[in-house]
Amino acid sequence: MIKIEFPNLQKVLRALATAPKQTRDAVNRAIRRSIYKVQNTALPLTPIDTGALRRSLSAGTSFRDFYGEIYPYMEYAIYVHEGTYKMRARPFLKTAMDRDYSEVKRIFESELGTGLDNIVKEAR
């Protein structure tokens, strides 16, 4: 018979039990940080006529577990962004996301790494 002892087994098991919550929290932090990053990049790219579209973009965010959204609440925002047969597209949100893609990726890597680091610290 071979016997292997794992002296901190209970501590490791408790730390692993927190992994789902810590992972969820890390992903939610990454989503929130990323949404605000893209929103801040999009604001100066948002076309201005009366300023209503830009104001609606700064107020239009929504969050829940594993979900984040930027939405300008002006009904004509989609027409400005995508264009119409009478008006060229001015894709301020897509342009912001394209510009921030690398930073958003870094945010997710950082937050998930921090979450994993916290789980490991709890197991020590």
N, CA, C and O atoms as a GROMACS GRO file, in nm:
protein
  496
    1MET      N    1   0.085  -0.118   0.000
    1MET     CA    2   0.000   0.000   0.000
    1MET      C    3   0.089   0.124   0.000
    1MET      O    4   0.190   0.131   0.071
    2ILE      N    5   0.051   0.219  -0.079
    2ILE     CA    6   0.120   0.348  -0.083
    2ILE      C    7   0.025   0.451  -0.023
    2ILE      O    8  -0.091   0.462  -0.062
    3LYS      N    9   0.077   0.525   0.072
    3LYS     CA   10  -0.005   0.628   0.137
    3LYS      C   11   0.057   0.764   0.107
    3LYS      O   12   0.175   0.787   0.132
    4ILE      N   13  -0.026   0.852   0.053
    4ILE     CA   14   0.019   0.989   0.024
    4ILE      C   15  -0.063   1.082   0.112
    4ILE      O   16  -0.186   1.080   0.110
    5GLU      N   17   0.006   1.162   0.188
    5GLU     CA   18  -0.064   1.257   0.275
    5GLU      C   19  -0.059   1.395   0.213
    5GLU      O   20   0.042   1.438   0.158
    6PHE      N   21  -0.168   1.461   0.225
    6PHE     CA   22  -0.181   1.597   0.174
    6PHE      C   23  -0.216   1.683   0.295
    6PHE      O   24  -0.333   1.695   0.330
    7PRO      N   25  -0.114   1.744   0.360
    7PRO     CA   26  -0.138   1.810   0.488
    7PRO      C   27  -0.239   1.924   0.485
    7PRO      O   28  -0.305   1.948   0.585
    8ASN      N   29  -0.252   1.993   0.377
    8ASN     CA   30  -0.343   2.108   0.371
    8ASN      C   31  -0.469   2.076   0.290
    8ASN      O   32  -0.532   2.168   0.239
    9LEU      N   33  -0.505   1.952   0.279
    9LEU     CA   34  -0.616   1.912   0.194
    9LEU      C   35  -0.744   1.987   0.226
    9LEU      O   36  -0.811   2.036   0.134
   10GLN      N   37  -0.781   1.998   0.351
   10GLN     CA   38  -0.906   2.066   0.387
   10GLN      C   39  -0.902   2.214   0.348
   10GLN      O   40  -1.001   2.269   0.301
   11LYS      N   41  -0.789   2.275   0.369
   11LYS     CA   42  -0.774   2.416   0.332
   11LYS      C   43  -0.785   2.434   0.180
   11LYS      O   44  -0.850   2.526   0.133
   12VAL      N   45  -0.722   2.345   0.106
   12VAL     CA   46  -0.728   2.349  -0.041
   12VAL      C   47  -0.872   2.328  -0.088
   12VAL      O   48  -0.920   2.399  -0.176
   13LEU      N   49  -0.940   2.232  -0.028
   13LEU     CA   50  -1.079   2.205  -0.068
   13LEU      C   51  -1.169   2.326  -0.038
   13LEU      O   52  -1.258   2.359  -0.117
   14ARG      N   53  -1.147   2.392   0.076
   14ARG     CA   54  -1.225   2.512   0.107
   14ARG      C   55  -1.196   2.623   0.006
   14ARG      O   56  -1.288   2.693  -0.039
   15ALA      N   57  -1.068   2.639  -0.031
   15ALA     CA   58  -1.032   2.741  -0.130
   15ALA      C   59  -1.096   2.711  -0.264
   15ALA      O   60  -1.148   2.801  -0.331
   16LEU      N   61  -1.094   2.585  -0.304
   16LEU     CA   62  -1.155   2.548  -0.432
   16LEU      C   63  -1.306   2.568  -0.431
   16LEU      O   64  -1.366   2.598  -0.534
   17ALA      N   65  -1.367   2.552  -0.315
   17ALA     CA   66  -1.511   2.574  -0.304
   17ALA      C   67  -1.546   2.720  -0.331
   17ALA      O   68  -1.657   2.749  -0.376
   18THR      N   69  -1.452   2.812  -0.303
   18THR     CA   70  -1.479   2.954  -0.330
   18THR      C   71  -1.450   2.992  -0.475
   18THR      O   72  -1.482   3.102  -0.518
   19ALA      N   73  -1.389   2.901  -0.550
   19ALA     CA   74  -1.348   2.933  -0.687
   19ALA      C   75  -1.462   2.983  -0.776
   19ALA      O   76  -1.443   3.081  -0.848
   20PRO      N   77  -1.579   2.918  -0.775
   20PRO     CA   78  -1.686   2.970  -0.862
   20PRO      C   79  -1.724   3.115  -0.832
   20PRO      O   80  -1.741   3.195  -0.923
   21LYS      N   81  -1.736   3.149  -0.702
   21LYS     CA   82  -1.771   3.286  -0.666
   21LYS      C   83  -1.659   3.382  -0.704
   21LYS      O   84  -1.685   3.489  -0.760
   22GLN      N   85  -1.535   3.346  -0.674
   22GLN     CA   86  -1.424   3.435  -0.706
   22GLN      C   87  -1.408   3.452  -0.857
   22GLN      O   88  -1.375   3.560  -0.905
   23THR      N   89  -1.430   3.345  -0.931
   23THR     CA   90  -1.421   3.354  -1.077
   23THR      C   91  -1.532   3.443  -1.131
   23THR      O   92  -1.508   3.528  -1.216
   24ARG      N   93  -1.656   3.424  -1.080
   24ARG     CA   94  -1.767   3.509  -1.123
   24ARG      C   95  -1.737   3.655  -1.092
   24ARG      O   96  -1.760   3.742  -1.176
   25ASP      N   97  -1.686   3.683  -0.972
   25ASP     CA   98  -1.655   3.820  -0.934
   25ASP      C   99  -1.547   3.879  -1.025
   25ASP      O  100  -1.556   3.995  -1.064
   26ALA      N  101  -1.446   3.800  -1.058
   26ALA     CA  102  -1.337   3.848  -1.145
   26ALA      C  103  -1.390   3.879  -1.285
   26ALA      O  104  -1.354   3.981  -1.343
   27VAL      N  105  -1.474   3.792  -1.338
   27VAL     CA  106  -1.531   3.816  -1.472
   27VAL      C  107  -1.620   3.940  -1.469
   27VAL      O  108  -1.614   4.022  -1.561
   28ASN      N  109  -1.701   3.954  -1.366
   28ASN     CA  110  -1.788   4.071  -1.357
   28ASN      C  111  -1.709   4.201  -1.344
   28ASN      O  112  -1.746   4.303  -1.402
   29ARG      N  113  -1.598   4.198  -1.268
   29ARG     CA  114  -1.511   4.317  -1.260
   29ARG      C  115  -1.453   4.348  -1.397
   29ARG      O  116  -1.447   4.464  -1.437
   30ALA      N  117  -1.409   4.246  -1.468
   30ALA     CA  118  -1.351   4.267  -1.602
   30ALA      C  119  -1.454   4.324  -1.698
   30ALA      O  120  -1.423   4.414  -1.777
   31ILE      N  121  -1.575   4.274  -1.691
   31ILE     CA  122  -1.682   4.326  -1.778
   31ILE      C  123  -1.707   4.473  -1.747
   31ILE      O  124  -1.713   4.556  -1.838
   32ARG      N  125  -1.722   4.505  -1.621
   32ARG     CA  126  -1.750   4.644  -1.581
   32ARG      C  127  -1.638   4.738  -1.624
   32ARG      O  128  -1.664   4.843  -1.682
   33ARG      N  129  -1.513   4.699  -1.597
   33ARG     CA  130  -1.399   4.783  -1.636
   33ARG      C  131  -1.393   4.800  -1.788
   33ARG      O  132  -1.364   4.908  -1.837
   34SER      N  133  -1.420   4.693  -1.861
   34SER     CA  134  -1.414   4.697  -2.007
   34SER      C  135  -1.523   4.786  -2.066
   34SER      O  136  -1.499   4.863  -2.158
   35ILE      N  137  -1.643   4.773  -2.011
   35ILE     CA  138  -1.755   4.856  -2.060
   35ILE      C  139  -1.723   5.003  -2.039
   35ILE      O  140  -1.742   5.084  -2.130
   36TYR      N  141  -1.674   5.038  -1.921
   36TYR     CA  142  -1.642   5.179  -1.896
   36TYR      C  143  -1.526   5.227  -1.984
   36TYR      O  144  -1.525   5.342  -2.027
   37LYS      N  145  -1.429   5.140  -2.011
   37LYS     CA  146  -1.318   5.176  -2.098
   37LYS      C  147  -1.369   5.207  -2.238
   37LYS      O  148  -1.335   5.312  -2.294
   38VAL      N  149  -1.449   5.118  -2.295
   38VAL     CA  150  -1.502   5.140  -2.430
   38VAL      C  151  -1.594   5.262  -2.432
   38VAL      O  152  -1.590   5.341  -2.527
   39GLN      N  153  -1.675   5.277  -2.330
   39GLN     CA  154  -1.766   5.392  -2.322
   39GLN      C  155  -1.686   5.522  -2.323
   39GLN      O  156  -1.721   5.616  -2.394
   40ASN      N  157  -1.579   5.529  -2.245
   40ASN     CA  158  -1.497   5.651  -2.240
   40ASN      C  159  -1.427   5.677  -2.373
   40ASN      O  160  -1.408   5.793  -2.411
   41THR      N  161  -1.388   5.573  -2.443
   41THR     CA  162  -1.327   5.591  -2.575
   41THR      C  163  -1.432   5.636  -2.676
   41THR      O  164  -1.402   5.717  -2.764
   42ALA      N  165  -1.553   5.585  -2.666
   42ALA     CA  166  -1.659   5.617  -2.762
   42ALA      C  167  -1.713   5.759  -2.746
   42ALA      O  168  -1.757   5.819  -2.844
   43LEU      N  169  -1.710   5.812  -2.625
   43LEU     CA  170  -1.770   5.945  -2.604
   43LEU      C  171  -1.716   6.052  -2.699
   43LEU      O  172  -1.796   6.119  -2.764
   44PRO      N  173  -1.585   6.070  -2.710
   44PRO     CA  174  -1.539   6.174  -2.803
   44PRO      C  175  -1.560   6.138  -2.950
   44PRO      O  176  -1.550   6.225  -3.036
   45LEU      N  177  -1.588   6.012  -2.980
   45LEU     CA  178  -1.613   5.969  -3.118
   45LEU      C  179  -1.759   5.984  -3.157
   45LEU      O  180  -1.794   5.975  -3.275
   46THR      N  181  -1.845   6.007  -3.058
   46THR     CA  182  -1.989   6.015  -3.082
   46THR      C  183  -2.021   6.147  -3.153
   46THR      O  184  -1.986   6.254  -3.104
   47PRO      N  185  -2.090   6.138  -3.268
   47PRO     CA  186  -2.126   6.261  -3.339
   47PRO      C  187  -2.211   6.353  -3.253
   47PRO      O  188  -2.295   6.308  -3.174
   48ILE      N  189  -2.188   6.482  -3.270
   48ILE     CA  190  -2.261   6.581  -3.191
   48ILE      C  191  -2.342   6.669  -3.284
   48ILE      O  192  -2.290   6.726  -3.380
   49ASP      N  193  -2.470   6.678  -3.255
   49ASP     CA  194  -2.555   6.778  -3.318
   49ASP      C  195  -2.608   6.863  -3.203
   49ASP      O  196  -2.572   6.980  -3.189
   50THR      N  197  -2.693   6.803  -3.121
   50THR     CA  198  -2.743   6.874  -3.003
   50THR      C  199  -2.671   6.828  -2.876
   50THR      O  200  -2.682   6.894  -2.772
   51GLY      N  201  -2.597   6.717  -2.884
   51GLY     CA  202  -2.530   6.661  -2.767
   51GLY      C  203  -2.612   6.555  -2.697
   51GLY      O  204  -2.563   6.490  -2.604
   52ALA      N  205  -2.736   6.535  -2.741
   52ALA     CA  206  -2.824   6.437  -2.675
   52ALA      C  207  -2.772   6.295  -2.691
   52ALA      O  208  -2.779   6.215  -2.597
   53LEU      N  209  -2.719   6.262  -2.807
   53LEU     CA  210  -2.667   6.127  -2.829
   53LEU      C  211  -2.548   6.099  -2.738
   53LEU      O  212  -2.540   5.992  -2.679
   54ARG      N  213  -2.459   6.193  -2.728
   54ARG     CA  214  -2.342   6.176  -2.640
   54ARG      C  215  -2.387   6.163  -2.493
   54ARG      O  216  -2.335   6.078  -2.420
   55ARG      N  217  -2.481   6.245  -2.450
   55ARG     CA  218  -2.531   6.235  -2.312
   55ARG      C  219  -2.596   6.099  -2.289
   55ARG      O  220  -2.581   6.039  -2.182
   56SER      N  221  -2.669   6.050  -2.389
   56SER     CA  222  -2.736   5.921  -2.373
   56SER      C  223  -2.634   5.808  -2.365
   56SER      O  224  -2.657   5.708  -2.297
   57LEU      N  225  -2.522   5.823  -2.435
   57LEU     CA  226  -2.417   5.721  -2.430
   57LEU      C  227  -2.352   5.720  -2.293
   57LEU      O  228  -2.320   5.613  -2.241
   58SER      N  229  -2.330   5.838  -2.233
   58SER     CA  230  -2.265   5.838  -2.102
   58SER      C  231  -2.355   5.782  -1.994
   58SER      O  232  -2.305   5.738  -1.890
   59ALA      N  233  -2.484   5.782  -2.013
   59ALA     CA  234  -2.575   5.729  -1.911
   59ALA      C  235  -2.616   5.585  -1.940
   59ALA      O  236  -2.672   5.519  -1.853
   60GLY      N  237  -2.589   5.536  -2.058
   60GLY     CA  238  -2.643   5.406  -2.099
   60GLY      C  239  -2.553   5.287  -2.075
   60GLY      O  240  -2.485   5.241  -2.167
   61THR      N  241  -2.552   5.236  -1.952
   61THR     CA  242  -2.482   5.112  -1.923
   61THR      C  243  -2.572   5.023  -1.839
   61THR      O  244  -2.658   5.071  -1.765
   62SER      N  245  -2.550   4.893  -1.853
   62SER     CA  246  -2.626   4.796  -1.776
   62SER      C  247  -2.535   4.679  -1.742
   62SER      O  248  -2.452   4.638  -1.824
   63PHE      N  249  -2.550   4.626  -1.620
   63PHE     CA  250  -2.466   4.514  -1.576
   63PHE      C  251  -2.550   4.413  -1.500
   63PHE      O  252  -2.645   4.448  -1.431
   64ARG      N  253  -2.512   4.286  -1.514
   64ARG     CA  254  -2.558   4.177  -1.428
   64ARG      C  255  -2.452   4.068  -1.439
   64ARG      O  256  -2.353   4.086  -1.510
   65ASP      N  257  -2.469   3.958  -1.372
   65ASP     CA  258  -2.366   3.853  -1.375
   65ASP      C  259  -2.334   3.813  -1.518
   65ASP      O  260  -2.423   3.779  -1.597
   66PHE      N  261  -2.207   3.817  -1.550
   66PHE     CA  262  -2.153   3.775  -1.680
   66PHE      C  263  -2.211   3.855  -1.797
   66PHE      O  264  -2.222   3.803  -1.908
   67TYR      N  265  -2.248   3.979  -1.773
   67TYR     CA  266  -2.312   4.058  -1.878
   67TYR      C  267  -2.288   4.206  -1.852
   67TYR      O  268  -2.300   4.254  -1.739
   68GLY      N  269  -2.255   4.276  -1.958
   68GLY     CA  270  -2.245   4.421  -1.952
   68GLY      C  271  -2.284   4.477  -2.088
   68GLY      O  272  -2.263   4.413  -2.191
   69GLU      N  273  -2.340   4.595  -2.087
   69GLU     CA  274  -2.392   4.652  -2.211
   69GLU      C  275  -2.375   4.804  -2.208
   69GLU      O  276  -2.394   4.868  -2.105
   70ILE      N  277  -2.340   4.858  -2.324
   70ILE     CA  278  -2.343   5.002  -2.346
   70ILE      C  279  -2.456   5.026  -2.444
   70ILE      O  280  -2.463   4.963  -2.549
   71TYR      N  281  -2.543   5.115  -2.409
   71TYR     CA  282  -2.653   5.144  -2.502
   71TYR      C  283  -2.690   5.291  -2.494
   71TYR      O  284  -2.738   5.339  -2.392
   72PRO      N  285  -2.666   5.362  -2.603
   72PRO     CA  286  -2.718   5.498  -2.607
   72PRO      C  287  -2.871   5.489  -2.616
   72PRO      O  288  -2.924   5.420  -2.703
   73TYR      N  289  -2.940   5.556  -2.528
   73TYR     CA  290  -3.085   5.539  -2.522
   73TYR      C  291  -3.162   5.628  -2.619
   73TYR      O  292  -3.285   5.623  -2.621
   74MET      N  293  -3.094   5.707  -2.698
   74MET     CA  294  -3.164   5.786  -2.801
   74MET      C  295  -3.208   5.691  -2.912
   74MET      O  296  -3.129   5.611  -2.961
   75GLU      N  297  -3.334   5.700  -2.950
   75GLU     CA  298  -3.389   5.605  -3.048
   75GLU      C  299  -3.318   5.611  -3.184
   75GLU      O  300  -3.320   5.513  -3.258
   76TYR      N  301  -3.258   5.723  -3.216
   76TYR     CA  302  -3.192   5.735  -3.347
   76TYR      C  303  -3.046   5.691  -3.345
   76TYR      O  304  -2.979   5.697  -3.448
   77ALA      N  305  -2.996   5.648  -3.230
   77ALA     CA  306  -2.855   5.609  -3.218
   77ALA      C  307  -2.815   5.502  -3.319
   77ALA      O  308  -2.708   5.510  -3.379
   78ILE      N  309  -2.900   5.403  -3.340
   78ILE     CA  310  -2.869   5.295  -3.433
   78ILE      C  311  -2.854   5.348  -3.576
   78ILE      O  312  -2.771   5.298  -3.652
   79TYR      N  313  -2.932   5.448  -3.612
   79TYR     CA  314  -2.925   5.504  -3.748
   79TYR      C  315  -2.796   5.583  -3.768
   79TYR      O  316  -2.737   5.581  -3.876
   80VAL      N  317  -2.754   5.653  -3.663
   80VAL     CA  318  -2.628   5.726  -3.670
   80VAL      C  319  -2.513   5.625  -3.679
   80VAL      O  320  -2.423   5.639  -3.762
   81HIS      N  321  -2.518   5.524  -3.595
   81HIS     CA  322  -2.409   5.424  -3.589
   81HIS      C  323  -2.401   5.343  -3.717
   81HIS      O  324  -2.292   5.325  -3.771
   82GLU      N  325  -2.513   5.292  -3.765
   82GLU     CA  326  -2.514   5.202  -3.880
   82GLU      C  327  -2.535   5.273  -4.013
   82GLU      O  328  -2.503   5.218  -4.119
   83GLY      N  329  -2.588   5.395  -4.009
   83GLY     CA  330  -2.616   5.469  -4.131
   83GLY      C  331  -2.751   5.430  -4.190
   83GLY      O  332  -2.815   5.334  -4.148
   84THR      N  333  -2.792   5.507  -4.287
   84THR     CA  334  -2.916   5.480  -4.361
   84THR      C  335  -2.887   5.503  -4.508
   84THR      O  336  -2.774   5.535  -4.544
   85TYR      N  337  -2.986   5.487  -4.591
   85TYR     CA  338  -2.963   5.512  -4.733
   85TYR      C  339  -2.941   5.661  -4.759
   85TYR      O  340  -2.892   5.699  -4.866
   86LYS      N  341  -2.977   5.747  -4.663
   86LYS     CA  342  -2.957   5.891  -4.679
   86LYS      C  343  -2.835   5.944  -4.603
   86LYS      O  344  -2.794   6.059  -4.622
   87MET      N  345  -2.778   5.861  -4.516
   87MET     CA  346  -2.672   5.911  -4.429
   87MET      C  347  -2.566   5.802  -4.410
   87MET      O  348  -2.599   5.685  -4.388
   88ARG      N  349  -2.441   5.842  -4.419
   88ARG     CA  350  -2.332   5.744  -4.400
   88ARG      C  351  -2.327   5.700  -4.254
   88ARG      O  352  -2.369   5.772  -4.163
   89ALA      N  353  -2.275   5.581  -4.232
   89ALA     CA  354  -2.260   5.526  -4.097
   89ALA      C  355  -2.149   5.601  -4.023
   89ALA      O  356  -2.047   5.638  -4.081
   90ARG      N  357  -2.170   5.622  -3.895
   90ARG     CA  358  -2.068   5.677  -3.807
   90ARG      C  359  -2.059   5.586  -3.684
   90ARG      O  360  -2.113   5.617  -3.578
   91PRO      N  361  -1.989   5.473  -3.700
   91PRO     CA  362  -1.988   5.367  -3.598
   91PRO      C  363  -1.900   5.398  -3.477
   91PRO      O  364  -1.792   5.340  -3.460
   92PHE      N  365  -1.945   5.489  -3.395
   92PHE     CA  366  -1.866   5.534  -3.280
   92PHE      C  367  -1.840   5.422  -3.179
   92PHE      O  368  -1.730   5.416  -3.122
   93LEU      N  369  -1.937   5.334  -3.154
   93LEU     CA  370  -1.914   5.225  -3.058
   93LEU      C  371  -1.823   5.117  -3.116
   93LEU      O  372  -1.733   5.068  -3.047
   94LYS      N  373  -1.844   5.080  -3.240
   94LYS     CA  374  -1.758   4.978  -3.302
   94LYS      C  375  -1.615   5.029  -3.311
   94LYS      O  376  -1.521   4.954  -3.285
   95THR      N  377  -1.598   5.154  -3.348
   95THR     CA  378  -1.464   5.212  -3.356
   95THR      C  379  -1.396   5.210  -3.219
   95THR      O  380  -1.278   5.176  -3.208
   96ALA      N  381  -1.471   5.245  -3.115
   96ALA     CA  382  -1.416   5.243  -2.979
   96ALA      C  383  -1.376   5.101  -2.940
   96ALA      O  384  -1.269   5.080  -2.882
   97MET      N  385  -1.461   5.004  -2.970
   97MET     CA  386  -1.429   4.865  -2.935
   97MET      C  387  -1.306   4.817  -3.011
   97MET      O  388  -1.220   4.749  -2.954
   98ASP      N  389  -1.297   4.851  -3.138
   98ASP     CA  390  -1.179   4.813  -3.217
   98ASP      C  391  -1.051   4.873  -3.156
   98ASP      O  392  -0.949   4.806  -3.147
   99ARG      N  393  -1.059   4.998  -3.117
   99ARG     CA  394  -0.942   5.065  -3.057
   99ARG      C  395  -0.904   5.004  -2.922
   99ARG      O  396  -0.786   4.995  -2.889
  100ASP      N  397  -1.003   4.963  -2.846
  100ASP     CA  398  -0.980   4.916  -2.709
  100ASP      C  399  -0.966   4.764  -2.698
  100ASP      O  400  -0.950   4.713  -2.588
  101TYR      N  401  -0.971   4.693  -2.809
  101TYR     CA  402  -0.971   4.546  -2.804
  101TYR      C  403  -0.854   4.491  -2.721
  101TYR      O  404  -0.875   4.406  -2.634
  102SER      N  405  -0.734   4.537  -2.748
  102SER     CA  406  -0.617   4.487  -2.675
  102SER      C  407  -0.625   4.518  -2.526
  102SER      O  408  -0.588   4.436  -2.443
  103GLU      N  409  -0.673   4.636  -2.493
  103GLU     CA  410  -0.686   4.675  -2.352
  103GLU      C  411  -0.794   4.592  -2.283
  103GLU      O  412  -0.777   4.552  -2.168
  104VAL      N  413  -0.904   4.566  -2.351
  104VAL     CA  414  -1.011   4.483  -2.294
  104VAL      C  415  -0.957   4.342  -2.268
  104VAL      O  416  -0.985   4.283  -2.164
  105LYS      N  417  -0.882   4.290  -2.361
  105LYS     CA  418  -0.822   4.157  -2.344
  105LYS      C  419  -0.729   4.157  -2.222
  105LYS      O  420  -0.731   4.064  -2.142
  106ARG      N  421  -0.650   4.261  -2.208
  106ARG     CA  422  -0.559   4.273  -2.094
  106ARG      C  423  -0.636   4.283  -1.962
  106ARG      O  424  -0.595   4.223  -1.862
  107ILE      N  425  -0.746   4.356  -1.962
  107ILE     CA  426  -0.830   4.369  -1.841
  107ILE      C  427  -0.880   4.231  -1.798
  107ILE      O  428  -0.873   4.197  -1.680
  108PHE      N  429  -0.931   4.153  -1.893
  108PHE     CA  430  -0.981   4.019  -1.859
  108PHE      C  431  -0.869   3.930  -1.807
  108PHE      O  432  -0.887   3.860  -1.708
  109GLU      N  433  -0.754   3.933  -1.873
  109GLU     CA  434  -0.641   3.852  -1.828
  109GLU      C  435  -0.600   3.892  -1.687
  109GLU      O  436  -0.572   3.806  -1.603
  110SER      N  437  -0.595   4.021  -1.660
  110SER     CA  438  -0.555   4.071  -1.529
  110SER      C  439  -0.654   4.029  -1.421
  110SER      O  440  -0.614   3.977  -1.317
  111GLU      N  441  -0.782   4.052  -1.445
  111GLU     CA  442  -0.883   4.020  -1.344
  111GLU      C  443  -0.891   3.870  -1.317
  111GLU      O  444  -0.902   3.829  -1.202
  112LEU      N  445  -0.885   3.789  -1.422
  112LEU     CA  446  -0.890   3.644  -1.402
  112LEU      C  447  -0.764   3.594  -1.332
  112LEU      O  448  -0.770   3.504  -1.249
  113GLY      N  449  -0.650   3.653  -1.366
  113GLY     CA  450  -0.526   3.617  -1.298
  113GLY      C  451  -0.531   3.651  -1.150
  113GLY      O  452  -0.488   3.572  -1.066
  114THR      N  453  -0.584   3.768  -1.118
  114THR     CA  454  -0.599   3.809  -0.979
  114THR      C  455  -0.694   3.716  -0.906
  114THR      O  456  -0.668   3.678  -0.791
  115GLY      N  457  -0.803   3.677  -0.970
  115GLY     CA  458  -0.897   3.585  -0.907
  115GLY      C  459  -0.833   3.451  -0.877
  115GLY      O  460  -0.853   3.395  -0.770
  116LEU      N  461  -0.755   3.400  -0.971
  116LEU     CA  462  -0.685   3.272  -0.948
  116LEU      C  463  -0.581   3.287  -0.838
  116LEU      O  464  -0.565   3.198  -0.754
  117ASP      N  465  -0.509   3.399  -0.838
  117ASP     CA  466  -0.411   3.425  -0.732
  117ASP      C  467  -0.477   3.423  -0.594
  117ASP      O  468  -0.421   3.369  -0.499
  118ASN      N  469  -0.595   3.481  -0.584
  118ASN     CA  470  -0.667   3.484  -0.455
  118ASN      C  471  -0.707   3.343  -0.410
  118ASN      O  472  -0.700   3.312  -0.292
  119ILE      N  473  -0.747   3.260  -0.504
  119ILE     CA  474  -0.784   3.121  -0.471
  119ILE      C  475  -0.660   3.047  -0.420
  119ILE      O  476  -0.668   2.974  -0.321
  120VAL      N  477  -0.547   3.066  -0.488
  120VAL     CA  478  -0.424   3.000  -0.445
  120VAL      C  479  -0.380   3.048  -0.307
  120VAL      O  480  -0.337   2.967  -0.224
  121LYS      N  481  -0.392   3.179  -0.280
  121LYS     CA  482  -0.355   3.232  -0.149
  121LYS      C  483  -0.439   3.170  -0.038
  121LYS      O  484  -0.389   3.141   0.071
  122GLU      N  485  -0.569   3.150  -0.066
  122GLU     CA  486  -0.656   3.090   0.034
  122GLU      C  487  -0.616   2.946   0.063
  122GLU      O  488  -0.637   2.897   0.174
  123ALA      N  489  -0.558   2.879  -0.035
  123ALA     CA  490  -0.520   2.738  -0.017
  123ALA      C  491  -0.390   2.723   0.059
  123ALA      O  492  -0.358   2.612   0.103
  124ARG      N  493  -0.316   2.828   0.076
  124ARG     CA  494  -0.186   2.819   0.147
  124ARG      C  495  -0.203   2.816   0.296
  124ARG      O  496  -0.105   2.809   0.370
   0.00000   0.00000   0.00000
